[in-house]
Structures are given as C-alpha cells and as structure tokens.
C-alpha cells in the first residue's frame, strides 16, 4: 500500500490538539483511508486528524515500516509544497 504523510494544513491553528499530535505517517489504500489509519493510532484523542491534509510520499512502504504519529508539526512553517497549502 502507498505511504501517506498526514499533516495539519498551514494556518489551521484550530486543528491543534492538547497532545500536540499534528502529523502521522501511515500506509493506506487512499487519502481517506490514511486519515482513518492516523485516527486509529490515537483512539484516546477523538479523531485528531479530521480535516488534515494527506500527501502520498511513497508508492509502497518498506517491509519493516511501522505507522507513527508526530508530536508537533512534521513540516516547517516555511514549507508550501504538497500537503501544506500555499
């Protein structure tokens, strides 16, 4: 399955959560499934990735890949490429 980076859209301060979990790296069939997979990683946070952007970063995940979440932003504020708006 493709590998997706799930990130908080640029300027979407309202989507921050108290745990500071603002990004995830997951393997999923498509973008909506990536959001669901990211939310599944943090069931105690009540769907913290709703409304987030998804960017496919690889066609397939490596054999030893483990889905993960990031505390803080995975992309810097100056980044304006895919998954971060303009």
N, C-alpha and C positions, 0 to 999 in steps of 0.2 A: 504494500500500500504506500501511497505518497506520504511524505513527511511535511507537516504544516507547522508554521510558526503562528501562534495566536497572540495578537498584541492589542493593547488598548489604543484606540485611534488617537492621533495627535490632537491635543486640545480638549480631550474628553475627560476633564478632571472629575466630572460627576460619576465616572465609572470606576474610580479608585475605591478599594475596599480596605477595611481596617487591618487586614492581614498583610497588606502591601503586595498581594499576589496579582501581578499585572501582565503576565505573559506565560505561555506554555509552549512546549514542543511535543507534538503528538503525531502518531501515524493514523491516518483515517482515509476513507474512500473518497471524501469530498470535503468542501469547506464547511457545510452544516454539520457533518459528522465530526469534523475537527473541533468545533465549538462544543459539541456534546461530549466528546472524549476529554477535552480540557475540563469541563464542568465535573465529569466523573472523577477526576483526580482530586477534587476538593469538595466532597459532598457536604462538609460542615459549613461551607461558605455560601450556600444557597445560590447557585449558578452565577459565580462571579465573572464569567466570560461572556455573558449575554451582551450582544451589541458590539463585540470586539471584531477586529479585522483578522482575516486569515491570509497567509501567504504560503504557497507551496514552495518549499525550499529544496526538495529533492524528489526524484521520481520514485525512489524506494528508500526505506530505512535500512541501515546496516543490520546485520544479524544480531548484534548484541545491543541494539537500541532499546532504551527504557524511557517511556514518556516521562516528562518532568514539568514542573512549574517553576517560575522565577519570582523571587521577591524583588520588587522594584521593576523598572522598565527595562525591557530587553534591547530596545532601540533608543539611541540618544535623541535628545530634543532637536538636534540639527538635521537628523535623518529625514528625508522627504520622499524616499523611494516607495516601492510596493509595500502595502500594509501600513502605511503611516500617513496617508493623505498628503496634501500639498501645503 
